[in-house]
Structures are given as structure tokens and as C-alpha cells.
Amino acid sequence: MSTQPDLLYSEEEEALRAAVRDLLGDHCDAPGLIARTESDAPHDLEAWKALTDGMGLGGLLVPEAAGGQGATHREVAVVLEELGRAVAPVPYLTSAVVATEALLECGADDLLAELASGRRIGALAVALNAAPGGAFKTVRQEGGRLHGELTGIADAAVADLLLVPADDGGLYAVDADAATVTPQVSLDLTRPVAAVRLDGAPGRRVGDAEPAVRRALRSAAGLLASEQLGLAEWALTETVRYLKERRQFNRPVGGFQALKHRLAQLWLEVVGLRAAARNAADALTTGADVEVAVAVAQAHAAPVAVRAAEEALQLHGGIGMTWEHPVHLYLKRAKADSIAYGTAGTHREALAELVDLRAP
């Protein structure tokens, strides 16, 4: 007899949430975030060091035998909720999830230990908009040397280790110093993308690219929903708080019935997103109905996160339209996340195939 998953947060997960939120409160204040996005170094490497070296969160998915924490996707999901809530400019999703999952599929324990400790930052050289199970671009491999260019690589600018798929079917580990990384224009200022050019860069084959990329993107899509959940919850909470404080006609703006209805509808959507995101994290942990859970989560997450950020910007009135308020960072992250690891439409099509309900 099958048992229903427990999607409630455990005491350990809530304690982890509190610790991560405290840490991010010290690092990701709004003025500091905005200043970073306007500089040449948007990533907060001090926050990254505190998360990985200080708290050991870079190795949550890595077994203890390989130098990690031996935790599950559920704990990673809680971390990503808080990173989304703070719109933190750290390469956690790209290194501690995507690159790590690829290396787990390949069994490269030495590289896993380096990523788990935070000593190195990894990036899978597959475009941010690539969907699980979809096509991805490769480079040419000749005698262990790699040639070609890959674009739209998230957090490549700060990576030390690049995992590059090649035309021989292999996944190659390449030192970032051997590649030319050129920033590209990105809507999301807190998760920049870049082009990676390889001109005869030496690479070490660590495994087969296709299963490693498929596993990495599947986990990325499923856990991205938790980041989108954190973002949507911040947008809802901050908007409610602001509307309680802002007064018009000598009464709080939040008391107007039309705004109450909009916020109530948004709350219902965020609750639905929480259920979908938690289900995806639990499915990745247990291995049960993973493809369906991931497709459901991403089909639901992107439109909710974008709507939450749009409502936050609009309901903050004039201040929401200014560069000084951080809500624009949340809207840009939500919009960029909506095409990351497959659009909602792509995941709906995948779900239709999985449950045999294709369009006529």
C-alpha cells in the first residue's frame, strides 16, 4: 500500500530556514543588493563563503563519503526558498544543485568534494533556458582539447570549474581559467549569464553528457520552484505590510475591498505554489513520480512568481517604480526564472505526454 508524502516542514528544516534567513539578513540588504547589480561584480562571494564554508550548505546533496552533508533535496529546497526570498546573488542553484547533480551522475568524487566545500564554484555549460530532456549545444572535442562557444551560461563569470558537453557524448571538466568568459546582457541582474568560448582548452572526461545533463536539469527545474516560492512569498508579505502602512483618505490602503480581493487571490496562488514546490522536492528525494512532480511544479511556479512580483510592483505605487526599491530585482528574477530550465508551456506539454492527455 502506497503512503502519501509528508509535505510539511520538519523541525530540522525550519531550523535550517531560520539559520539561512539570519545569514542572508546580514548580507543581502536591499541597498547592498542594488549597489551590487550596478557594479562589475554582482555576485556576493562573502555570502557564498558563509553559506558553504561557514554552514556547509554547498554539499547538501553530496554523500558524506564524498565530503558532503548527505542531506536531501528537501533541505536544498528550504535553502532555495530563502535565497529566493532574499533574491541573493550567489551561485547556489548553479553550483550546489546543477553542477553537483551532473557530477553525482558521473561519480566524480574528487570534484564533488571541492564543490561541497565551496573551495570551487561549478557551472554546467548548458544554456539557462534548456529544458530537462531537451536538446543542448555541445562543443567539438579533438584529442582531449575542446573547441567551440556556448552561450547563456548562468553564473559562468564566477565559476572556477566548467562542466562542458562535447560532440563525442562526453562531459568534460574544464578549468575556467582555460576558457574565455564574456558577460551577456541579462534581465536578471542577480544571476548574470555569459558566453563561454573554448579554443583548444584541455578537458578531463568525467562521464557521459546526456544522462548527467538530464539529471542536472531535472533537479534544477524541480528545485527552482522553491526559489520561485520564496520570491512570491516575499512579494506577497512585503505588499501586505506596505498596504497596512500606506494611508489614503485617512485609512490604510489595504482596507479597500478591491485590494483585499487581489491579495486574497494572490495568497491562494502562492499556497498552491508551495504545495507544488514541496511535492517536487519530496519526489526528487524519494524518486517517486519525479517527472510528473517536476512538470507540475514548473507549470505552476513561473506564472505565480511573475504575477506576485508584478502585483508587488504595482501595489507599491510610485515607490515600486523607482530604482531604489528592490521590487524590480524580484520582478526581473521572476521573469528570468520563468524561462529557466524550460518554460511553463514546455512543462505543460511534458506533463501531457507523461499522463497521456496530449492535445488533439
C-alpha positions as CSV (number, residue, x, y, z in Angstrom):
1,M,0.0,0.0,0.0
2,S,1.4,3.4,-1.0
3,T,1.8,6.1,1.5
4,Q,1.2,9.8,0.9
5,P,4.2,12.1,1.1
6,D,4.5,14.4,4.1
7,L,5.0,17.8,2.6
8,L,5.0,19.7,5.9
9,Y,8.3,21.2,7.0
10,S,10.1,19.2,9.7
11,E,11.7,20.9,12.8
12,E,15.1,20.4,11.2
13,E,14.0,22.1,8.0
14,E,12.5,25.1,10.0
15,A,15.8,25.4,12.0
16,L,17.7,25.4,8.7
17,R,15.4,28.1,7.3
18,A,15.9,30.3,10.4
19,A,19.7,30.0,10.2
20,V,19.8,30.8,6.4
21,R,17.5,33.7,6.8
22,D,19.6,35.2,9.6
23,L,22.7,34.8,7.5
24,L,21.1,36.4,4.5
25,G,19.8,39.2,6.6
26,D,23.4,40.2,7.4
27,H,24.4,40.0,3.7
28,C,21.5,40.8,1.4
29,D,20.1,44.1,2.5
30,A,18.3,46.0,-0.3
31,P,20.7,48.9,-0.7
32,G,23.7,46.5,-0.9
33,L,21.9,44.3,-3.4
34,I,21.1,47.2,-5.7
35,A,24.6,48.6,-5.4
36,R,26.0,45.2,-6.4
37,T,23.8,44.9,-9.5
38,E,25.2,48.3,-10.7
39,S,28.8,47.2,-10.2
40,D,31.1,44.9,-12.2
41,A,30.8,42.2,-9.5
42,P,27.2,41.4,-8.9
43,H,27.9,38.1,-7.1
44,D,28.2,38.3,-3.3
45,L,31.1,36.0,-2.7
46,E,31.2,36.7,1.1
47,A,27.6,35.4,1.4
48,W,28.6,32.4,-0.7
49,K,31.6,31.7,1.6
50,A,29.3,32.0,4.6
51,L,26.8,29.6,3.1
52,T,29.3,27.0,2.0
53,D,32.4,27.2,4.2
54,G,30.5,28.5,7.3
55,M,27.3,26.4,7.1
56,G,28.3,23.6,4.8
57,L,25.3,24.1,2.6
58,G,27.2,23.6,-0.7
59,G,27.4,19.9,-0.1
60,L,23.8,19.1,1.0
61,L,23.3,16.7,-2.0
62,V,26.8,15.2,-1.7
63,P,27.2,12.0,0.3
64,E,29.2,12.2,3.4
65,A,31.8,9.7,1.9
66,A,32.5,12.3,-0.8
67,G,32.9,15.2,1.6
68,G,29.3,16.4,1.7
69,Q,26.4,16.6,4.2
70,G,24.4,13.6,2.8
71,A,21.1,15.5,3.1
72,T,18.2,15.5,0.6
73,H,16.5,17.7,-1.9
74,R,14.0,18.8,0.7
75,E,16.7,20.6,2.7
76,V,18.1,22.1,-0.5
77,A,14.6,23.3,-1.3
78,V,14.4,25.2,2.0
79,V,17.7,26.9,1.3
80,L,16.5,27.9,-2.1
81,E,13.2,29.3,-0.7
82,E,15.3,31.7,1.5
83,L,17.7,32.6,-1.4
84,G,14.6,33.4,-3.5
85,R,13.1,35.5,-0.6
86,A,16.4,37.5,-0.5
87,V,17.0,37.4,-4.2
88,A,20.5,36.5,-3.2
89,P,23.2,36.9,-5.9
90,V,25.0,33.7,-5.1
91,P,25.6,30.7,-7.5
92,Y,23.9,28.2,-5.2
93,L,21.4,26.8,-7.7
94,T,24.0,26.6,-10.5
95,S,26.9,25.1,-8.4
96,A,25.3,23.2,-5.4
97,V,22.5,21.8,-7.5
98,V,23.1,21.8,-11.2
99,A,26.8,21.1,-11.4
100,T,26.7,18.9,-8.3
101,E,23.9,16.7,-9.8
102,A,25.9,16.3,-13.0
103,L,28.9,15.2,-11.1
104,L,26.9,12.8,-8.9
105,E,25.7,11.1,-12.1
106,C,29.3,10.8,-13.3
107,G,30.7,9.7,-9.9
108,A,33.4,12.3,-9.9
109,D,34.0,12.3,-6.1
110,D,37.1,14.5,-6.1
111,L,35.3,17.3,-7.9
112,L,32.2,16.8,-5.8
113,A,34.3,17.3,-2.6
114,E,35.6,20.6,-4.0
115,L,32.2,21.9,-4.8
116,A,30.8,20.7,-1.5
117,S,33.4,22.6,0.5
118,G,32.8,25.8,-1.5
119,R,36.5,25.8,-2.5
120,R,35.4,25.9,-6.1
121,I,32.3,27.0,-7.8
122,G,30.9,24.8,-10.6
123,A,28.8,25.7,-13.6
124,L,27.2,23.3,-16.1
125,A,27.9,24.8,-19.6
126,V,24.3,24.4,-20.8
127,A,22.1,27.4,-21.5
128,L,19.9,28.5,-18.7
129,N,16.8,28.1,-20.8
130,A,17.5,24.4,-21.6
131,A,14.6,22.2,-20.5
132,P,15.0,18.7,-18.9
133,G,15.1,16.1,-21.7
134,G,15.5,18.8,-24.4
135,A,18.4,19.4,-26.8
136,F,21.5,21.2,-25.7
137,K,24.5,22.5,-27.5
138,T,27.9,20.8,-27.5
139,V,31.5,21.8,-28.4
140,R,34.0,19.9,-30.6
141,Q,36.4,17.6,-28.9
142,E,39.7,16.6,-30.5
143,G,42.4,14.7,-28.5
144,G,41.1,15.9,-25.2
145,R,41.0,19.5,-26.3
146,L,37.7,21.4,-26.6
147,H,36.7,23.9,-29.3
148,G,33.5,26.0,-29.6
149,E,31.3,28.5,-27.9
150,L,28.3,28.1,-25.6
151,T,26.0,30.9,-24.6
152,G,23.5,31.8,-21.9
153,I,25.6,30.0,-19.1
154,A,24.3,31.2,-15.7
155,D,27.0,32.2,-13.2
156,A,29.8,31.3,-15.6
157,A,31.5,34.6,-14.7
158,V,32.2,33.4,-11.2
159,A,32.7,29.7,-11.8
160,D,36.1,28.0,-11.3
161,L,35.0,24.7,-12.8
162,L,33.1,24.3,-16.1
163,L,31.3,21.1,-17.0
164,V,31.2,21.1,-20.8
165,P,29.2,18.6,-23.0
166,A,31.1,17.6,-26.2
167,D,30.2,16.2,-29.5
168,D,31.7,12.8,-28.6
169,G,29.0,12.3,-26.0
170,G,31.3,13.1,-23.0
171,L,31.0,15.6,-20.2
172,Y,34.3,17.3,-19.7
173,A,35.6,19.2,-16.6
174,V,37.5,22.3,-17.7
175,D,39.2,24.9,-15.5
176,A,37.5,28.2,-16.0
177,D,40.9,29.9,-16.5
178,A,41.3,27.9,-19.7
179,A,38.1,29.4,-21.2
180,T,37.1,32.9,-22.3
181,V,34.1,34.0,-20.4
182,T,32.2,37.1,-21.8
183,P,29.3,38.6,-19.9
184,Q,26.0,38.8,-21.9
185,V,23.1,41.1,-21.3
186,S,20.8,39.6,-18.7
187,L,17.4,40.7,-17.5
188,D,18.1,39.2,-14.1
189,L,20.9,41.3,-12.6
190,T,21.4,38.9,-9.7
191,R,22.0,35.8,-11.8
192,P,24.1,37.0,-14.8
193,V,24.7,34.8,-17.8
194,A,27.8,34.7,-20.0
195,A,29.2,33.2,-23.2
196,V,31.9,30.6,-22.8
197,R,34.5,30.2,-25.6
198,L,36.9,27.3,-25.7
199,D,39.9,27.5,-28.1
200,G,41.7,24.2,-27.5
201,A,41.0,24.1,-23.8
202,P,42.2,20.9,-22.1
203,G,39.3,18.9,-20.6
204,R,39.0,15.8,-18.4
205,R,36.2,13.5,-19.3
206,V,34.2,12.8,-16.2
207,G,31.3,10.8,-17.7
208,D,28.5,10.7,-20.3
209,A,26.9,14.1,-21.0
210,E,23.3,13.0,-21.8
211,P,22.4,11.3,-18.5
212,A,24.3,13.9,-16.5
213,V,22.7,16.9,-18.1
214,R,19.3,15.3,-17.9
215,R,19.6,14.6,-14.2
216,A,21.0,18.1,-13.5
217,L,18.3,19.9,-15.4
218,R,15.5,17.8,-13.9
219,S,16.7,18.6,-10.4
220,A,17.2,22.3,-11.3
221,A,13.7,22.6,-12.7
222,G,12.1,20.9,-9.7
223,L,14.1,22.9,-7.1
224,L,13.8,26.2,-9.0
225,A,10.1,26.1,-7.9
226,S,11.2,26.5,-4.3
227,E,13.2,29.6,-5.3
228,Q,10.2,31.0,-7.1
229,L,8.1,30.2,-4.0
230,G,10.4,32.2,-1.7
231,L,10.3,35.1,-4.2
232,A,6.5,35.0,-4.4
233,E,6.2,34.8,-0.6
234,W,8.4,37.9,-0.2
235,A,6.4,39.8,-2.8
236,L,3.1,39.0,-1.0
237,T,4.4,39.6,2.5
238,E,6.0,42.9,1.6
239,T,3.0,44.1,-0.3
240,V,0.6,43.3,2.6
241,R,3.0,45.1,5.0
242,Y,3.2,48.2,2.8
243,L,-0.6,48.4,2.3
244,K,-1.2,48.3,6.0
245,E,1.2,51.3,6.5
246,R,0.3,53.4,3.5
247,R,-2.8,55.6,4.2
248,Q,-5.2,57.3,1.8
249,F,-8.3,59.2,2.8
250,N,-7.1,58.7,6.4
251,R,-7.3,55.0,6.3
252,P,-4.9,52.1,5.4
253,V,-4.9,51.4,1.7
254,G,-5.0,47.7,2.5
255,G,-8.5,48.2,3.9
256,F,-10.0,48.8,0.4
257,Q,-12.0,45.8,-0.7
258,A,-10.7,45.7,-4.2
259,L,-7.1,45.4,-2.9
260,K,-8.2,42.8,-0.4
261,H,-9.6,40.6,-3.2
262,R,-6.4,40.9,-5.2
263,L,-4.2,40.0,-2.2
264,A,-6.5,37.1,-1.3
265,Q,-6.3,35.7,-4.8
266,L,-2.5,36.0,-4.8
267,W,-2.4,34.3,-1.4
268,L,-4.3,31.3,-2.8
269,E,-1.9,31.1,-5.8
270,V,1.1,31.2,-3.5
271,V,-0.3,28.4,-1.3
272,G,-0.8,26.3,-4.4
273,L,2.8,27.0,-5.5
274,R,4.0,25.9,-2.1
275,A,2.3,22.6,-2.4
276,A,3.7,22.0,-5.9
277,A,7.2,23.0,-4.9
278,R,7.2,20.9,-1.8
279,N,5.9,17.9,-3.8
280,A,8.7,18.3,-6.4
281,A,11.4,18.4,-3.7
282,D,9.9,15.4,-2.0
283,A,9.7,13.5,-5.2
284,L,13.3,14.3,-6.0
285,T,14.2,12.9,-2.6
286,T,12.2,9.7,-2.8
287,G,12.5,9.1,-6.6
288,A,8.7,8.6,-6.9
289,D,6.9,10.1,-9.9
290,V,9.7,12.6,-10.3
291,E,9.0,13.7,-13.9
292,V,5.3,14.4,-13.2
293,A,6.1,16.3,-9.9
294,V,8.7,18.5,-11.6
295,A,6.5,19.2,-14.6
296,V,3.6,20.2,-12.3
297,A,5.8,22.4,-10.2
298,Q,7.3,24.3,-13.1
299,A,4.0,24.6,-15.0
300,H,2.6,26.3,-11.9
301,A,5.5,28.2,-10.5
302,A,6.5,30.6,-13.2
303,P,3.2,32.4,-13.7
304,V,2.6,32.7,-10.0
305,A,6.0,34.1,-9.2
306,V,5.8,36.6,-12.1
307,R,2.2,37.7,-11.0
308,A,3.3,38.1,-7.4
309,A,6.2,40.3,-8.4
310,E,4.0,42.3,-10.8
311,E,1.4,42.8,-8.1
312,A,4.0,43.9,-5.6
313,L,5.5,46.5,-8.0
314,Q,2.1,47.9,-8.9
315,L,0.6,47.9,-5.4
316,H,3.7,49.7,-4.0
317,G,2.6,52.6,-6.2
318,G,5.2,55.3,-7.1
319,I,7.9,53.9,-4.8
320,G,7.6,50.5,-6.6
321,M,8.6,52.1,-9.9
322,T,11.8,53.6,-8.5
323,W,15.2,52.0,-8.8
324,E,15.8,52.5,-5.1
325,H,13.1,49.9,-4.1
326,P,14.3,46.3,-4.5
327,V,11.0,45.1,-6.0
328,H,12.4,45.5,-9.6
329,L,15.1,42.9,-8.8
330,Y,12.4,40.4,-7.8
331,L,10.4,41.0,-10.9
332,K,13.5,40.6,-13.1
333,R,14.4,37.4,-11.3
334,A,10.8,36.1,-11.6
335,K,10.8,36.8,-15.4
336,A,14.2,35.2,-15.9
337,D,13.2,32.2,-13.8
338,S,10.0,31.8,-16.0
339,I,12.2,30.7,-18.9
340,A,14.9,28.9,-16.9
341,Y,15.1,25.1,-17.3
342,G,12.1,25.1,-19.5
343,T,9.1,27.5,-19.8
344,A,5.7,26.7,-18.1
345,G,4.4,25.8,-21.6
346,T,7.2,23.3,-22.2
347,H,6.5,21.7,-18.8
348,R,2.7,21.5,-19.5
349,E,3.5,19.7,-22.8
350,A,5.8,17.3,-21.0
351,L,3.1,16.7,-18.4
352,A,0.5,16.0,-21.0
353,E,2.8,13.3,-22.5
354,L,3.5,11.8,-19.1
355,V,-0.2,11.4,-18.2
356,D,-1.3,10.6,-21.8
357,L,-3.5,13.7,-22.1
358,R,-2.0,15.2,-25.3
359,A,-3.8,17.9,-27.2
360,P,-5.8,16.5,-30.2
